[in-house]
Amino acid sequence: MSRHAPQSLSDASSAFERLLTTGEAADILGITDRTVRTLVRTGVLPAVRFGRSVRFDPVDLRRFVDDAKRGRKGAAP
């Protein structure tokens, strides 16, 4: 085990926020799962992939919303 690796899951969760599922991201953004998948496929919304699983960093969702507020191109479908 690496010297810098978390010793437990609780240590790991303090290192970063829990990643969200597609459904959770959709609920937070107030859009459908399908729209979230479209945003990921077009590269507008970053996603973390683990094999076939797709997860979302809450920081990326906040950045997406902030960009949409500023009217940045590509921030919304």
All heavy atoms as a GROMACS GRO file, in nm:
protein
  591
    1MET      N    1   0.084  -0.118   0.000
    1MET     CA    2   0.000   0.000   0.000
    1MET      C    3   0.088   0.124   0.000
    1MET      O    4   0.188   0.130   0.068
    1MET     CB    5  -0.091  -0.001   0.124
    1MET     CG    6  -0.186   0.117   0.125
    1MET     SD    7  -0.287   0.125   0.274
    1MET     CE    8  -0.417   0.015   0.226
    2SER      N    9   0.049   0.223  -0.076
    2SER     CA   10   0.125   0.348  -0.085
    2SER      C   11   0.121   0.424   0.048
    2SER      O   12   0.024   0.415   0.122
    2SER     CB   13   0.062   0.435  -0.194
    2SER     OG   14   0.114   0.566  -0.189
    3ARG      N   15   0.228   0.497   0.074
    3ARG     CA   16   0.232   0.577   0.197
    3ARG      C   17   0.122   0.680   0.201
    3ARG      O   18   0.077   0.720   0.307
    3ARG     CB   19   0.364   0.653   0.205
    3ARG     CG   20   0.482   0.571   0.229
    3ARG     CD   21   0.608   0.651   0.243
    3ARG     NE   22   0.601   0.785   0.183
    3ARG     CZ   23   0.686   0.882   0.211
    3ARG    NH1   24   0.782   0.862   0.295
    3ARG    NH2   25   0.676   0.998   0.152
    4HIS      N   26   0.077   0.724   0.084
    4HIS     CA   27  -0.022   0.832   0.077
    4HIS      C   28  -0.164   0.781   0.056
    4HIS      O   29  -0.256   0.861   0.048
    4HIS     CB   30   0.016   0.930  -0.034
    4HIS     CG   31   0.151   0.989  -0.012
    4HIS    ND1   32   0.178   1.079   0.088
    4HIS    CD2   33   0.268   0.969  -0.076
    4HIS    CE1   34   0.305   1.113   0.083
    4HIS    NE2   35   0.363   1.047  -0.015
    5ALA      N   36  -0.181   0.652   0.046
    5ALA     CA   37  -0.315   0.597   0.025
    5ALA      C   38  -0.397   0.609   0.153
    5ALA      O   39  -0.344   0.595   0.263
    5ALA     CB   40  -0.305   0.450  -0.015
    6PRO      N   41  -0.527   0.636   0.140
    6PRO     CA   42  -0.613   0.644   0.258
    6PRO      C   43  -0.615   0.510   0.331
    6PRO      O   44  -0.611   0.404   0.269
    6PRO     CB   45  -0.751   0.675   0.202
    6PRO     CG   46  -0.732   0.709   0.058
    6PRO     CD   47  -0.598   0.661   0.017
    7GLN      N   48  -0.618   0.513   0.461
    7GLN     CA   49  -0.619   0.392   0.541
    7GLN      C   50  -0.757   0.327   0.547
    7GLN      O   51  -0.770   0.210   0.574
    7GLN     CB   52  -0.570   0.422   0.683
    7GLN     CG   53  -0.426   0.472   0.686
    7GLN     CD   54  -0.330   0.368   0.631
    7GLN    OE1   55  -0.338   0.250   0.664
    7GLN    NE2   56  -0.239   0.411   0.546
    8SER      N   57  -0.863   0.406   0.525
    8SER     CA   58  -0.998   0.352   0.528
    8SER      C   59  -1.086   0.432   0.433
    8SER      O   60  -1.047   0.535   0.381
    8SER     CB   61  -1.055   0.362   0.671
    8SER     OG   62  -1.078   0.499   0.703
    9LEU      N   63  -1.208   0.382   0.412
    9LEU     CA   64  -1.302   0.451   0.325
    9LEU      C   65  -1.337   0.587   0.381
    9LEU      O   66  -1.352   0.684   0.307
    9LEU     CB   67  -1.429   0.366   0.308
    9LEU     CG   68  -1.530   0.417   0.208
    9LEU    CD1   69  -1.464   0.439   0.071
    9LEU    CD2   70  -1.644   0.320   0.195
   10SER      N   71  -1.347   0.601   0.513
   10SER     CA   72  -1.378   0.732   0.571
   10SER      C   73  -1.265   0.831   0.545
   10SER      O   74  -1.289   0.949   0.521
   10SER     CB   75  -1.408   0.722   0.720
   10SER     OG   76  -1.294   0.677   0.790
   11ASP      N   77  -1.141   0.784   0.546
   11ASP     CA   78  -1.028   0.871   0.511
   11ASP      C   79  -1.038   0.913   0.365
   11ASP      O   80  -1.011   1.028   0.331
   11ASP     CB   81  -0.895   0.800   0.533
   11ASP     CG   82  -0.864   0.776   0.680
   11ASP    OD1   83  -0.926   0.842   0.765
   11ASP    OD2   84  -0.778   0.692   0.707
   12ALA      N   85  -1.076   0.821   0.279
   12ALA     CA   86  -1.087   0.851   0.137
   12ALA      C   87  -1.198   0.951   0.111
   12ALA      O   88  -1.183   1.042   0.030
   12ALA     CB   89  -1.113   0.723   0.057
   13SER      N   90  -1.311   0.938   0.181
   13SER     CA   91  -1.422   1.030   0.158
   13SER      C   92  -1.389   1.171   0.203
   13SER      O   93  -1.443   1.267   0.151
   13SER     CB   94  -1.550   0.979   0.225
   13SER     OG   95  -1.535   0.980   0.364
   14SER      N   96  -1.298   1.185   0.298
   14SER     CA   97  -1.259   1.319   0.338
   14SER      C   98  -1.165   1.381   0.236
   14SER      O   99  -1.149   1.502   0.231
   14SER     CB  100  -1.195   1.316   0.477
   14SER     OG  101  -1.071   1.249   0.473
   15ALA      N  102  -1.104   1.299   0.150
   15ALA     CA  103  -1.012   1.349   0.049
   15ALA      C  104  -1.087   1.412  -0.069
   15ALA      O  105  -1.039   1.503  -0.132
   15ALA     CB  106  -0.923   1.237  -0.001
   16PHE      N  107  -1.206   1.362  -0.100
   16PHE     CA  108  -1.286   1.418  -0.208
   16PHE      C  109  -1.432   1.380  -0.189
   16PHE      O  110  -1.464   1.287  -0.116
   16PHE     CB  111  -1.236   1.372  -0.346
   16PHE     CG  112  -1.229   1.223  -0.363
   16PHE    CD1  113  -1.338   1.152  -0.408
   16PHE    CD2  114  -1.112   1.154  -0.336
   16PHE    CE1  115  -1.331   1.015  -0.426
   16PHE    CE2  116  -1.104   1.018  -0.353
   16PHE     CZ  117  -1.214   0.948  -0.398
   17GLU      N  118  -1.520   1.455  -0.257
   17GLU     CA  119  -1.662   1.428  -0.246
   17GLU      C  120  -1.699   1.301  -0.321
   17GLU      O  121  -1.633   1.263  -0.416
   17GLU     CB  122  -1.741   1.545  -0.306
   17GLU     CG  123  -1.731   1.672  -0.226
   17GLU     CD  124  -1.822   1.780  -0.281
   17GLU    OE1  125  -1.944   1.759  -0.279
   17GLU    OE2  126  -1.769   1.882  -0.326
   18ARG      N  127  -1.806   1.241  -0.278
   18ARG     CA  128  -1.856   1.120  -0.343
   18ARG      C  129  -1.898   1.151  -0.486
   18ARG      O  130  -1.959   1.254  -0.514
   18ARG     CB  131  -1.977   1.068  -0.264
   18ARG     CG  132  -2.034   0.939  -0.316
   18ARG     CD  133  -2.150   0.894  -0.231
   18ARG     NE  134  -2.270   0.972  -0.255
   18ARG     CZ  135  -2.356   0.952  -0.355
   18ARG    NH1  136  -2.333   0.856  -0.442
   18ARG    NH2  137  -2.462   1.026  -0.368
   19LEU      N  138  -1.863   1.063  -0.577
   19LEU     CA  139  -1.904   1.079  -0.716
   19LEU      C  140  -2.052   1.044  -0.728
   19LEU      O  141  -2.103   0.959  -0.655
   19LEU     CB  142  -1.820   0.989  -0.806
   19LEU     CG  143  -1.671   1.022  -0.809
   19LEU    CD1  144  -1.596   0.918  -0.891
   19LEU    CD2  145  -1.646   1.162  -0.861
   20LEU      N  146  -2.119   1.108  -0.821
   20LEU     CA  147  -2.264   1.093  -0.838
   20LEU      C  148  -2.297   1.007  -0.958
   20LEU      O  149  -2.224   1.006  -1.057
   20LEU     CB  150  -2.327   1.232  -0.856
   20LEU     CG  151  -2.297   1.334  -0.748
   20LEU    CD1  152  -2.343   1.472  -0.792
   20LEU    CD2  153  -2.361   1.294  -0.617
   21THR      N  154  -2.411   0.939  -0.951
   21THR     CA  155  -2.460   0.860  -1.064
   21THR      C  156  -2.524   0.954  -1.167
   21THR      O  157  -2.549   1.072  -1.139
   21THR     CB  158  -2.566   0.759  -1.019
   21THR    OG1  159  -2.681   0.830  -0.972
   21THR    CG2  160  -2.512   0.665  -0.912
   22THR      N  161  -2.555   0.899  -1.283
   22THR     CA  162  -2.623   0.978  -1.387
   22THR      C  163  -2.756   1.030  -1.335
   22THR      O  164  -2.789   1.147  -1.356
   22THR     CB  165  -2.644   0.892  -1.513
   22THR    OG1  166  -2.517   0.847  -1.561
   22THR    CG2  167  -2.716   0.969  -1.622
   23GLY      N  168  -2.831   0.947  -1.266
   23GLY     CA  169  -2.961   0.989  -1.213
   23GLY      C  170  -2.948   1.100  -1.110
   23GLY      O  171  -3.026   1.195  -1.109
   24GLU      N  172  -2.848   1.088  -1.024
   24GLU     CA  173  -2.826   1.193  -0.922
   24GLU      C  174  -2.785   1.324  -0.988
   24GLU      O  175  -2.833   1.431  -0.950
   24GLU     CB  176  -2.719   1.147  -0.823
   24GLU     CG  177  -2.765   1.035  -0.733
   24GLU     CD  178  -2.653   0.972  -0.652
   24GLU    OE1  179  -2.537   0.972  -0.698
   24GLU    OE2  180  -2.683   0.922  -0.542
   25ALA      N  181  -2.697   1.316  -1.088
   25ALA     CA  182  -2.655   1.437  -1.160
   25ALA      C  183  -2.775   1.501  -1.230
   25ALA      O  184  -2.792   1.623  -1.227
   25ALA     CB  185  -2.545   1.404  -1.261
   26ALA      N  186  -2.858   1.418  -1.292
   26ALA     CA  187  -2.977   1.469  -1.360
   26ALA      C  188  -3.071   1.538  -1.261
   26ALA      O  189  -3.123   1.647  -1.290
   26ALA     CB  190  -3.050   1.355  -1.432
   27ASP      N  191  -3.092   1.478  -1.146
   27ASP     CA  192  -3.179   1.538  -1.043
   27ASP      C  193  -3.125   1.673  -0.997
   27ASP      O  194  -3.200   1.770  -0.983
   27ASP     CB  195  -3.193   1.445  -0.922
   27ASP     CG  196  -3.280   1.324  -0.951
   27ASP    OD1  197  -3.354   1.324  -1.052
   27ASP    OD2  198  -3.274   1.228  -0.871
   28ILE      N  199  -2.995   1.679  -0.973
   28ILE     CA  200  -2.933   1.803  -0.928
   28ILE      C  201  -2.948   1.913  -1.033
   28ILE      O  202  -2.979   2.028  -1.000
   28ILE     CB  203  -2.784   1.781  -0.893
   28ILE    CG1  204  -2.775   1.700  -0.764
   28ILE    CG2  205  -2.709   1.913  -0.881
   28ILE    CD1  206  -2.636   1.648  -0.733
   29LEU      N  207  -2.929   1.877  -1.159
   29LEU     CA  208  -2.936   1.975  -1.268
   29LEU      C  209  -3.079   2.003  -1.313
   29LEU      O  210  -3.104   2.099  -1.386
   29LEU     CB  211  -2.852   1.928  -1.387
   29LEU     CG  212  -2.702   1.917  -1.361
   29LEU    CD1  213  -2.633   1.852  -1.481
   29LEU    CD2  214  -2.643   2.054  -1.331
   30GLY      N  215  -3.173   1.918  -1.272
   30GLY     CA  216  -3.313   1.937  -1.312
   30GLY      C  217  -3.337   1.902  -1.458
   30GLY      O  218  -3.420   1.963  -1.525
   31ILE      N  219  -3.263   1.803  -1.508
   31ILE     CA  220  -3.277   1.757  -1.645
   31ILE      C  221  -3.292   1.605  -1.645
   31ILE      O  222  -3.282   1.541  -1.541
   31ILE     CB  223  -3.156   1.801  -1.732
   31ILE    CG1  224  -3.024   1.746  -1.675
   31ILE    CG2  225  -3.150   1.953  -1.743
   31ILE    CD1  226  -2.900   1.783  -1.756
   32THR      N  227  -3.316   1.548  -1.761
   32THR     CA  228  -3.334   1.403  -1.770
   32THR      C  229  -3.200   1.331  -1.776
   32THR      O  230  -3.097   1.390  -1.813
   32THR     CB  231  -3.416   1.364  -1.894
   32THR    OG1  232  -3.340   1.398  -2.011
   32THR    CG2  233  -3.551   1.436  -1.896
   33ASP      N  234  -3.204   1.202  -1.745
   33ASP     CA  235  -3.084   1.117  -1.759
   33ASP      C  236  -3.033   1.121  -1.903
   33ASP      O  237  -2.913   1.126  -1.928
   33ASP     CB  238  -3.116   0.972  -1.723
   33ASP     CG  239  -3.143   0.949  -1.576
   33ASP    OD1  240  -3.159   1.047  -1.501
   33ASP    OD2  241  -3.150   0.831  -1.537
   34ARG      N  242  -3.126   1.118  -1.995
   34ARG     CA  243  -3.090   1.118  -2.138
   34ARG      C  244  -3.012   1.245  -2.174
   34ARG      O  245  -2.913   1.240  -2.248
   34ARG     CB  246  -3.215   1.105  -2.224
   34ARG     CG  247  -3.186   1.097  -2.370
   34ARG     CD  248  -3.313   1.076  -2.448
   34ARG     NE  249  -3.283   1.067  -2.590
   34ARG     CZ  250  -3.372   1.037  -2.680
   34ARG    NH1  251  -3.497   1.014  -2.646
   34ARG    NH2  252  -3.337   1.031  -2.806
   35THR      N  253  -3.056   1.360  -2.121
   35THR     CA  254  -2.986   1.485  -2.149
   35THR      C  255  -2.846   1.484  -2.089
   35THR      O  256  -2.750   1.530  -2.151
   35THR     CB  257  -3.068   1.605  -2.098
   35THR    OG1  258  -3.195   1.607  -2.164
   35THR    CG2  259  -2.996   1.736  -2.123
   36VAL      N  260  -2.833   1.427  -1.969
   36VAL     CA  261  -2.701   1.415  -1.907
   36VAL      C  262  -2.610   1.331  -1.996
   36VAL      O  263  -2.496   1.369  -2.023
   36VAL     CB  264  -2.709   1.355  -1.765
   36VAL    CG1  265  -2.570   1.320  -1.711
   36VAL    CG2  266  -2.780   1.450  -1.670
   37ARG      N  267  -2.660   1.218  -2.044
   37ARG     CA  268  -2.580   1.132  -2.131
   37ARG      C  269  -2.540   1.205  -2.260
   37ARG      O  270  -2.428   1.190  -2.308
   37ARG     CB  271  -2.654   1.002  -2.161
   37ARG     CG  272  -2.660   0.909  -2.039
   37ARG     CD  273  -2.711   0.771  -2.076
   37ARG     NE  274  -2.847   0.772  -2.125
   37ARG     CZ  275  -2.956   0.765  -2.050
   37ARG    NH1  276  -2.945   0.757  -1.919
   37ARG    NH2  277  -3.076   0.766  -2.105
   38THR      N  278  -2.632   1.286  -2.314
   38THR     CA  279  -2.601   1.364  -2.434
   38THR      C  280  -2.491   1.466  -2.406
   38THR      O  281  -2.398   1.484  -2.486
   38THR     CB  282  -2.727   1.435  -2.487
   38THR    OG1  283  -2.823   1.336  -2.523
   38THR    CG2  284  -2.696   1.523  -2.607
   39LEU      N  285  -2.499   1.533  -2.292
   39LEU     CA  286  -2.397   1.631  -2.255
   39LEU      C  287  -2.260   1.565  -2.240
   39LEU      O  288  -2.158   1.622  -2.278
   39LEU     CB  289  -2.437   1.702  -2.125
   39LEU     CG  290  -2.558   1.794  -2.134
   39LEU    CD1  291  -2.602   1.838  -1.994
   39LEU    CD2  292  -2.528   1.915  -2.221
   40VAL      N  293  -2.258   1.443  -2.186
   40VAL     CA  294  -2.131   1.370  -2.172
   40VAL      C  295  -2.080   1.330  -2.309
   40VAL      O  296  -1.962   1.350  -2.341
   40VAL     CB  297  -2.150   1.246  -2.081
   40VAL    CG1  298  -2.026   1.158  -2.084
   40VAL    CG2  299  -2.182   1.290  -1.939
   41ARG      N  300  -2.167   1.275  -2.391
   41ARG     CA  301  -2.127   1.227  -2.524
   41ARG      C  302  -2.071   1.341  -2.610
   41ARG      O  303  -1.975   1.322  -2.686
   41ARG     CB  304  -2.246   1.161  -2.595
   41ARG     CG  305  -2.208   1.091  -2.724
   41ARG     CD  306  -2.325   1.020  -2.791
   41ARG     NE  307  -2.421   1.117  -2.842
   41ARG     CZ  308  -2.544   1.138  -2.790
   41ARG    NH1  309  -2.586   1.068  -2.688
   41ARG    NH2  310  -2.624   1.227  -2.842
   42THR      N  311  -2.126   1.461  -2.597
   42THR     CA  312  -2.081   1.575  -2.676
   42THR      C  313  -1.963   1.649  -2.612
   42THR      O  314  -1.913   1.745  -2.668
   42THR     CB  315  -2.196   1.674  -2.701
   42THR    OG1  316  -2.248   1.719  -2.575
   42THR    CG2  317  -2.306   1.609  -2.783
   43GLY      N  318  -1.921   1.603  -2.494
   43GLY     CA  319  -1.805   1.661  -2.429
   43GLY      C  320  -1.832   1.788  -2.350
   43GLY      O  321  -1.739   1.854  -2.305
   44VAL      N  322  -1.958   1.822  -2.331
   44VAL     CA  323  -1.994   1.943  -2.257
   44VAL      C  324  -1.984   1.922  -2.106
   44VAL      O  325  -1.944   2.012  -2.033
   44VAL     CB  326  -2.136   1.989  -2.296
   44VAL    CG1  327  -2.181   2.107  -2.212
   44VAL    CG2  328  -2.142   2.023  -2.444
   45LEU      N  329  -2.017   1.802  -2.062
   45LEU     CA  330  -2.015   1.771  -1.919
   45LEU      C  331  -1.913   1.659  -1.894
   45LEU      O  332  -1.927   1.549  -1.948
   45LEU     CB  333  -2.154   1.726  -1.873
   45LEU     CG  334  -2.173   1.697  -1.725
   45LEU    CD1  335  -2.148   1.822  -1.641
   45LEU    CD2  336  -2.316   1.646  -1.700
   46PRO      N  337  -1.810   1.686  -1.814
   46PRO     CA  338  -1.710   1.582  -1.785
   46PRO      C  339  -1.770   1.468  -1.702
   46PRO      O  340  -1.859   1.490  -1.619
   46PRO     CB  341  -1.604   1.655  -1.702
   46PRO     CG  342  -1.632   1.799  -1.715
   46PRO     CD  343  -1.777   1.813  -1.750
   47ALA      N  344  -1.721   1.350  -1.727
   47ALA     CA  345  -1.763   1.231  -1.652
   47ALA      C  346  -1.642   1.145  -1.621
   47ALA      O  347  -1.541   1.151  -1.690
   47ALA     CB  348  -1.865   1.151  -1.732
   48VAL      N  349  -1.655   1.066  -1.516
   48VAL     CA  350  -1.552   0.971  -1.477
   48VAL      C  351  -1.605   0.833  -1.512
   48VAL      O  352  -1.716   0.797  -1.474
   48VAL     CB  353  -1.524   0.981  -1.324
   48VAL    CG1  354  -1.418   0.880  -1.283
   48VAL    CG2  355  -1.484   1.122  -1.286
   49ARG      N  356  -1.527   0.757  -1.585
   49ARG     CA  357  -1.571   0.623  -1.626
   49ARG      C  358  -1.490   0.515  -1.555
   49ARG      O  359  -1.369   0.523  -1.545
   49ARG     CB  360  -1.555   0.608  -1.776
   49ARG     CG  361  -1.642   0.702  -1.854
   49ARG     CD  362  -1.629   0.678  -2.003
   49ARG     NE  363  -1.702   0.777  -2.077
   49ARG     CZ  364  -1.832   0.772  -2.105
   49ARG    NH1  365  -1.902   0.668  -2.064
   49ARG    NH2  366  -1.891   0.867  -2.172
   50PHE      N  367  -1.564   0.416  -1.509
   50PHE     CA  368  -1.506   0.294  -1.450
   50PHE      C  369  -1.568   0.179  -1.526
   50PHE      O  370  -1.677   0.134  -1.492
   50PHE     CB  371  -1.538   0.282  -1.301
   50PHE     CG  372  -1.491   0.397  -1.218
   50PHE    CD1  373  -1.580   0.495  -1.176
   50PHE    CD2  374  -1.358   0.408  -1.183
   50PHE    CE1  375  -1.537   0.601  -1.099
   50PHE    CE2  376  -1.314   0.515  -1.106
   50PHE     CZ  377  -1.404   0.611  -1.064
   51GLY      N  378  -1.503   0.136  -1.633
   51GLY     CA  379  -1.564   0.035  -1.718
   51GLY      C  380  -1.690   0.092  -1.781
   51GLY      O  381  -1.686   0.196  -1.846
   52ARG      N  382  -1.804   0.029  -1.756
   52ARG     CA  383  -1.931   0.077  -1.811
   52ARG      C  384  -2.000   0.176  -1.718
   52ARG      O  385  -2.100   0.236  -1.756
   52ARG     CB  386  -2.022  -0.041  -1.839
   52ARG     CG  387  -1.967  -0.130  -1.951
   52ARG     CD  388  -2.057  -0.244  -1.983
   52ARG     NE  389  -2.180  -0.192  -2.043
   52ARG     CZ  390  -2.288  -0.264  -2.063
   52ARG    NH1  391  -2.290  -0.390  -2.028
   52ARG    NH2  392  -2.394  -0.210  -2.118
   53SER      N  393  -1.950   0.190  -1.596
   53SER     CA  394  -2.009   0.284  -1.501
   53SER      C  395  -1.963   0.426  -1.529
   53SER      O  396  -1.846   0.450  -1.559
   53SER     CB  397  -1.970   0.247  -1.358
   53SER     OG  398  -2.021   0.122  -1.323
   54VAL      N  399  -2.056   0.518  -1.521
   54VAL     CA  400  -2.026   0.660  -1.542
   54VAL      C  401  -2.065   0.734  -1.414
   54VAL      O  402  -2.174   0.715  -1.361
   54VAL     CB  403  -2.106   0.716  -1.662
   54VAL    CG1  404  -2.079   0.865  -1.680
   54VAL    CG2  405  -2.074   0.639  -1.788
   55ARG      N  406  -1.974   0.817  -1.366
   55ARG     CA  407  -1.999   0.895  -1.244
   55ARG      C  408  -1.960   1.040  -1.269
   55ARG      O  409  -1.886   1.072  -1.361
   55ARG     CB  410  -1.919   0.839  -1.126
   55ARG     CG  411  -1.959   0.697  -1.086
   55ARG     CD  412  -2.100   0.693  -1.029
   55ARG     NE  413  -2.138   0.561  -0.984
   55ARG     CZ  414  -2.204   0.474  -1.058
   55ARG    NH1  415  -2.237   0.503  -1.182
   55ARG    NH2  416  -2.237   0.356  -1.009
   56PHE      N  417  -2.012   1.127  -1.182
   56PHE     CA  418  -1.993   1.270  -1.199
   56PHE      C  419  -1.938   1.331  -1.071
   56PHE      O  420  -1.988   1.303  -0.962
   56PHE     CB  421  -2.125   1.337  -1.236
   56PHE     CG  422  -2.180   1.284  -1.365
   56PHE    CD1  423  -2.261   1.172  -1.366
   56PHE    CD2  424  -2.145   1.342  -1.485
   56PHE    CE1  425  -2.309   1.120  -1.485
   56PHE    CE2  426  -2.192   1.290  -1.605
   56PHE     CZ  427  -2.274   1.180  -1.604
   57ASP      N  428  -1.839   1.416  -1.088
   57ASP     CA  429  -1.780   1.488  -0.977
   57ASP      C  430  -1.869   1.610  -0.950
   57ASP      O  431  -1.897   1.687  -1.042
   57ASP     CB  432  -1.639   1.534  -1.015
   57ASP     CG  433  -1.563   1.596  -0.901
   57ASP    OD1  434  -1.625   1.660  -0.813
   57ASP    OD2  435  -1.440   1.582  -0.899
   58PRO      N  436  -1.915   1.629  -0.826
   58PRO     CA  437  -1.998   1.745  -0.795
   58PRO      C  438  -1.934   1.879  -0.834
   58PRO      O  439  -2.003   1.973  -0.872
   58PRO     CB  440  -2.018   1.736  -0.643
   58PRO     CG  441  -2.000   1.592  -0.612
   58PRO     CD  442  -1.897   1.542  -0.709
   59VAL      N  443  -1.802   1.885  -0.829
   59VAL     CA  444  -1.732   2.008  -0.869
   59VAL      C  445  -1.756   2.037  -1.018
   59VAL      O  446  -1.777   2.152  -1.057
   59VAL     CB  447  -1.580   1.997  -0.839
   59VAL    CG1  448  -1.503   2.114  -0.897
   59VAL    CG2  449  -1.558   1.985  -0.690
   60ASP      N  450  -1.758   1.933  -1.101
   60ASP     CA  451  -1.785   1.951  -1.243
   60ASP      C  452  -1.928   1.998  -1.268
   60ASP      O  453  -1.953   2.078  -1.358
   60ASP     CB  454  -1.758   1.823  -1.322
   60ASP     CG  455  -1.610   1.788  -1.326
   60ASP    OD1  456  -1.527   1.880  -1.321
   60ASP    OD2  457  -1.579   1.668  -1.334
   61LEU      N  458  -2.023   1.948  -1.188
   61LEU     CA  459  -2.161   1.993  -1.202
   61LEU      C  460  -2.173   2.140  -1.167
   61LEU      O  461  -2.241   2.217  -1.236
   61LEU     CB  462  -2.256   1.911  -1.113
   61LEU     CG  463  -2.270   1.763  -1.146
   61LEU    CD1  464  -2.374   1.699  -1.054
   61LEU    CD2  465  -2.307   1.741  -1.290
   62ARG      N  466  -2.106   2.182  -1.060
   62ARG     CA  467  -2.108   2.324  -1.019
   62ARG      C  468  -2.047   2.410  -1.129
   62ARG      O  469  -2.100   2.515  -1.164
   62ARG     CB  470  -2.030   2.340  -0.887
   62ARG     CG  471  -2.002   2.481  -0.843
   62ARG     CD  472  -2.118   2.577  -0.841
   62ARG     NE  473  -2.232   2.529  -0.768
   62ARG     CZ  474  -2.356   2.580  -0.782
   62ARG    NH1  475  -2.380   2.680  -0.864
   62ARG    NH2  476  -2.456   2.532  -0.713
   63ARG      N  477  -1.936   2.366  -1.187
   63ARG     CA  478  -1.872   2.441  -1.296
   63ARG      C  479  -1.965   2.451  -1.416
   63ARG      O  480  -1.976   2.557  -1.479
   63ARG     CB  481  -1.740   2.374  -1.334
   63ARG     CG  482  -1.658   2.455  -1.432
   63ARG     CD  483  -1.521   2.392  -1.459
   63ARG     NE  484  -1.443   2.387  -1.336
   63ARG     CZ  485  -1.396   2.274  -1.281
   63ARG    NH1  486  -1.417   2.158  -1.339
   63ARG    NH2  487  -1.326   2.278  -1.171
   64PHE      N  488  -2.035   2.343  -1.448
   64PHE     CA  489  -2.130   2.341  -1.560
   64PHE      C  490  -2.239   2.445  -1.538
   64PHE      O  491  -2.273   2.522  -1.627
   64PHE     CB  492  -2.189   2.200  -1.574
   64PHE     CG  493  -2.298   2.191  -1.675
   64PHE    CD1  494  -2.269   2.183  -1.811
   64PHE    CD2  495  -2.431   2.189  -1.635
   64PHE    CE1  496  -2.371   2.174  -1.905
   64PHE    CE2  497  -2.533   2.181  -1.729
   64PHE     CZ  498  -2.503   2.173  -1.864
   65VAL      N  499  -2.294   2.449  -1.417
   65VAL     CA  500  -2.400   2.546  -1.384
   65VAL      C  501  -2.344   2.688  -1.390
   65VAL      O  502  -2.407   2.778  -1.447
   65VAL     CB  503  -2.462   2.516  -1.246
   65VAL    CG1  504  -2.553   2.628  -1.200
   65VAL    CG2  505  -2.536   2.383  -1.248
   66ASP      N  506  -2.228   2.710  -1.332
   66ASP     CA  507  -2.167   2.843  -1.333
   66ASP      C  508  -2.142   2.891  -1.476
   66ASP      O  509  -2.167   3.008  -1.509
   66ASP     CB  510  -2.036   2.845  -1.254
   66ASP     CG  511  -2.059   2.832  -1.104
   66ASP    OD1  512  -2.174   2.853  -1.058
   66ASP    OD2  513  -1.960   2.801  -1.033
   67ASP      N  514  -2.094   2.800  -1.563
   67ASP     CA  515  -2.071   2.836  -1.702
   67ASP      C  516  -2.202   2.871  -1.772
   67ASP      O  517  -2.209   2.966  -1.851
   67ASP     CB  518  -2.002   2.722  -1.778
   67ASP     CG  519  -1.856   2.706  -1.739
   67ASP    OD1  520  -1.801   2.794  -1.670
   67ASP    OD2  521  -1.798   2.603  -1.778
   68ALA      N  522  -2.308   2.796  -1.741
   68ALA     CA  523  -2.439   2.824  -1.801
   68ALA      C  524  -2.490   2.961  -1.756
   68ALA      O  525  -2.547   3.036  -1.835
   68ALA     CB  526  -2.539   2.715  -1.763
   69LYS      N  527  -2.467   2.997  -1.630
   69LYS     CA  528  -2.508   3.128  -1.580
   69LYS      C  529  -2.436   3.241  -1.653
   69LYS      O  530  -2.492   3.347  -1.674
   69LYS     CB  531  -2.476   3.140  -1.431
   69LYS     CG  532  -2.569   3.065  -1.341
   69LYS     CD  533  -2.525   3.089  -1.198
   69LYS     CE  534  -2.609   3.018  -1.098
   69LYS     NZ  535  -2.561   3.042  -0.960
   70ARG      N  536  -2.312   3.216  -1.686
   70ARG     CA  537  -2.232   3.317  -1.755
   70ARG      C  538  -2.257   3.318  -1.906
   70ARG      O  539  -2.200   3.399  -1.977
   70ARG     CB  540  -2.083   3.292  -1.729
   70ARG     CG  541  -2.042   3.318  -1.586
   70ARG     CD  542  -1.893   3.298  -1.569
   70ARG     NE  543  -1.856   3.307  -1.430
   70ARG     CZ  544  -1.835   3.205  -1.348
   70ARG    NH1  545  -1.846   3.082  -1.394
   70ARG    NH2  546  -1.803   3.223  -1.222
   71GLY      N  547  -2.340   3.224  -1.951
   71GLY     CA  548  -2.374   3.219  -2.093
   71GLY      C  549  -2.261   3.168  -2.181
   71GLY      O  550  -2.256   3.198  -2.299
   72ARG      N  551  -2.172   3.088  -2.121
   72ARG     CA  552  -2.062   3.033  -2.200
   72ARG      C  553  -2.114   2.931  -2.298
   72ARG      O  554  -2.197   2.846  -2.266
   72ARG     CB  555  -1.958   2.968  -2.109
   72ARG     CG  556  -1.885   3.071  -2.029
   72ARG     CD  557  -1.770   3.011  -1.957
   72ARG     NE  558  -1.702   3.113  -1.880
   72ARG     CZ  559  -1.617   3.090  -1.785
   72ARG    NH1  560  -1.585   2.966  -1.755
   72ARG    NH2  561  -1.560   3.188  -1.719
   73LYS      N  562  -2.064   2.938  -2.418
   73LYS     CA  563  -2.106   2.848  -2.525
   73LYS      C  564  -2.078   2.702  -2.485
   73LYS      O  565  -1.973   2.671  -2.432
   73LYS     CB  566  -2.031   2.881  -2.652
   73LYS     CG  567  -2.085   2.812  -2.772
   73LYS     CD  568  -2.022   2.867  -2.897
   73LYS     CE  569  -2.092   2.805  -3.015
   73LYS     NZ  570  -2.075   2.880  -3.135
   74GLY      N  571  -2.175   2.615  -2.511
   74GLY     CA  572  -2.157   2.474  -2.483
   74GLY      C  573  -2.195   2.436  -2.342
   74GLY      O  574  -2.190   2.320  -2.305
   75ALA      N  575  -2.238   2.531  -2.259
   75ALA     CA  576  -2.272   2.499  -2.121
   75ALA      C  577  -2.407   2.433  -2.109
   75ALA      O  578  -2.436   2.372  -2.010
   75ALA     CB  579  -2.268   2.627  -2.036
   76ALA      N  580  -2.489   2.447  -2.208
   76ALA     CA  581  -2.622   2.385  -2.204
   76ALA      C  582  -2.658   2.338  -2.343
   76ALA      O  583  -2.611   2.393  -2.442
   76ALA     CB  584  -2.725   2.485  -2.151
   77PRO      N  585  -2.743   2.235  -2.353
   77PRO     CA  586  -2.781   2.183  -2.485
   77PRO      C  587  -2.864   2.283  -2.564
   77PRO      O  588  -2.925   2.370  -2.513
   77PRO     CB  589  -2.860   2.057  -2.453
   77PRO     CG  590  -2.904   2.070  -2.312
   77PRO     CD  591  -2.808   2.164  -2.247
   0.00000   0.00000   0.00000
